Amino acid sequence: MRLTVLGATGATGEHVLRHAAAAGHKITAVVRAPSRPAFEHPNIEVVRADVTNPAELHEAIEGRDAVLSGIGPRNRKSPAIAAAATAAILTAMADTGVRRVVTISAAPVGPTPREDSVFVRGALIPMLRAALKAVYADLAAMEAELARSDADWTTMRPPKLTDGAGRGTYRTHIGGSVPRGSTIARADLAHGMLAVLDDPATYRRPVGIAY
């Protein structure tokens, strides 16, 4: 496939590049100047653009089969960017006729599975939502942008992300978070993003992913 990857210099974005290149896809990696992905490959073309500016994204998205976005806050002090970037991505997609997009949200943005423990449902998740209120508000606004669009979107909802090596196996749940799922490596989240690309069952749905 011909893919555009945004957030390509981020911790998850780099894994998306690695998995996509290994699968033989042709990739346009969108970065902010003077950033450049740490991972390089003959199948990767790097372009610089403001991810909140649809006009600058137009060329990077036109003619592609799908867009994968790893854009999101790096920590609680980072400025809100997920919703603004997603709005720009969707505008550029609409202008160029590209329909498929996969983004990253977070498990606490959606309902907590009933199968989770009383501690998780009654204490842990409420504490996380309070501590990361601005982060989750930005991601919820991003999901709202997707829902209002005509795009064939999927947003991944992982729990805590880790930097360890991927296991190559994980659980997914279309429509909500993975019950009793507490962690997922960024490498496996990236793998999951690519795995849902051609799965119509995930179109216009959140997908939980966790171990």
C-alpha positions in Angstrom: 0.0 0.0 0.0 0.9 3.7 -0.3 0.8 5.0 3.3 1.2 8.4 4.9 2.5 8.3 8.5 2.2 11.3 10.7 4.0 11.5 14.1 6.7 9.5 12.4 9.4 10.7 14.8 7.4 9.7 17.9 7.9 6.6 20.0 5.0 4.7 18.3 5.5 6.3 14.9 8.9 4.8 14.5 7.5 1.3 15.1 4.8 2.1 12.5 7.6 2.9 10.0 9.5 -0.3 10.8 6.5 -2.6 10.5 5.2 -0.8 7.4 8.6 -1.0 5.7 9.1 -4.6 6.6 5.7 -5.4 5.0 6.8 -3.7 1.7 4.6 -0.7 1.9 5.6 2.6 0.3 5.6 5.3 3.1 5.5 9.0 3.2 6.7 10.0 6.7 5.5 13.5 7.7 7.7 15.3 10.2 8.2 18.8 11.5 11.4 20.6 10.5 14.2 19.9 11.4 13.1 16.5 12.8 13.8 13.3 10.9 12.9 9.7 11.8 15.6 7.6 13.4 14.6 4.7 11.2 15.5 5.0 7.5 14.6 2.7 4.7 14.5 2.9 0.8 10.6 2.7 1.0 10.4 5.8 3.2 10.1 9.3 1.8 10.4 12.1 4.4 8.4 15.3 3.9 8.1 18.3 6.3 4.8 19.8 7.1 2.7 21.5 9.8 0.4 18.7 10.9 -2.3 21.2 11.8 -2.3 22.8 8.3 -4.4 21.0 5.7 -2.8 22.8 2.8 0.7 21.5 3.9 -0.7 18.0 4.4 -2.4 17.9 1.0 0.6 16.7 -1.1 1.7 14.2 1.6 -1.7 12.6 1.5 -2.8 12.9 -2.1 -2.7 9.6 -4.0 -2.1 7.5 -0.9 -4.2 4.5 0.2 -4.4 5.3 3.9 -3.1 7.6 6.6 -1.8 6.4 10.0 -1.4 9.0 12.7 0.7 8.6 15.8 0.1 12.2 16.8 -0.8 12.8 20.4 0.5 14.3 23.6 3.9 13.1 24.8 3.0 13.8 28.4 0.5 15.7 30.5 2.4 19.0 30.0 2.4 18.8 26.2 0.0 21.1 24.3 -3.2 19.6 23.0 -2.6 18.6 19.4 -4.5 15.4 18.6 -7.8 17.0 17.8 -6.3 19.9 15.8 -4.0 17.6 13.8 -6.8 15.1 13.1 -9.1 17.9 11.9 -6.4 19.0 9.5 -5.8 15.4 8.4 -9.5 14.8 7.7 -9.7 18.0 5.7 -6.7 17.1 3.5 -8.2 13.6 3.1 -11.5 14.9 2.0 -9.8 17.3 -0.5 -7.7 14.4 -2.0 -10.3 11.6 -1.9 -8.4 9.5 0.6 -10.8 7.7 2.9 -8.9 5.4 5.3 -7.2 6.7 8.5 -6.1 5.0 11.7 -5.3 7.1 14.8 -4.3 6.5 18.4 -6.5 7.4 21.3 -6.5 5.8 24.8 -8.5 3.2 26.7 -9.7 5.6 29.5 -11.4 7.8 26.8 -14.1 5.1 26.4 -16.2 3.2 28.9 -14.3 0.9 31.3 -15.1 -2.8 30.6 -17.5 -4.4 33.2 -15.1 -7.3 33.4 -12.4 -5.1 35.0 -11.8 -5.3 38.7 -13.6 -3.1 41.2 -10.3 -1.4 41.9 -9.7 -0.6 38.2 -13.3 0.6 37.6 -13.7 2.5 40.9 -10.3 3.9 41.7 -7.5 3.5 39.0 -9.4 4.7 35.9 -11.1 7.7 37.8 -7.6 8.7 39.1 -6.1 8.5 35.6 -8.9 10.5 34.1 -8.5 13.2 36.8 -4.7 13.3 36.5 -4.7 13.4 32.7 -7.9 15.4 32.2 -6.5 17.6 29.5 -4.9 14.7 27.6 -8.1 12.7 27.5 -10.2 15.8 26.6 -8.0 16.3 23.6 -8.3 12.6 22.6 -12.1 12.7 23.1 -12.2 15.8 20.9 -10.1 13.9 18.3 -12.6 11.0 18.4 -15.4 13.5 17.9 -13.7 14.9 14.8 -13.5 11.4 13.4 -17.1 10.6 14.1 -18.3 13.8 12.4 -16.3 13.0 9.3 -17.2 10.8 6.3 -13.8 9.0 6.5 -13.3 5.2 7.1 -11.6 5.8 10.4 -10.4 3.5 13.2 -9.0 4.8 16.5 -6.9 2.5 18.6 -7.5 2.6 22.4 -4.5 1.2 24.2 -4.0 1.2 27.9 -0.5 2.0 29.4 2.1 2.0 26.7 5.5 0.5 27.3 8.8 0.7 25.4 9.8 -2.9 25.6 10.1 -5.3 22.7 6.8 -6.3 21.1 5.5 -9.8 21.8 3.9 -10.2 18.4 0.6 -11.4 20.0 -2.0 -9.2 21.7 -5.8 -9.0 22.1 -8.1 -6.6 20.3 -11.7 -5.6 21.0 -13.7 -3.8 18.3 -16.0 -1.2 19.8 -14.4 -0.8 23.1 -11.4 -1.4 25.4 -9.9 -4.8 26.0 -11.2 -6.3 29.2 -8.6 -6.7 31.9 -6.0 -5.2 29.6 -3.4 -3.1 31.4 -0.4 -2.7 29.0 0.7 -2.9 25.4 4.1 -2.3 23.9 4.3 0.5 21.4 5.8 -2.0 18.9 2.6 -4.1 19.1 0.3 -1.1 19.0 2.0 -0.1 15.7 1.5 -3.7 14.4 -2.1 -3.5 15.4 -2.6 -0.2 13.5 -1.3 -1.8 10.3 -3.3 -5.0 10.9 -6.7 -3.1 10.9 -6.0 -1.1 7.8 -7.9 -3.5 5.4 -10.4 -4.8 7.9 -13.9 -3.2 7.2 -15.2 -4.5 10.5 -13.0 -1.8 12.2 -14.2 1.1 10.0 -15.8 3.9 12.0 -15.1 2.1 15.3 -12.7 2.3 18.2 -10.5 -0.7 18.7 -9.1 -1.7 22.0 -5.7 -3.3 22.0 -3.8 -4.8 25.0 -2.1 -7.9 26.3 
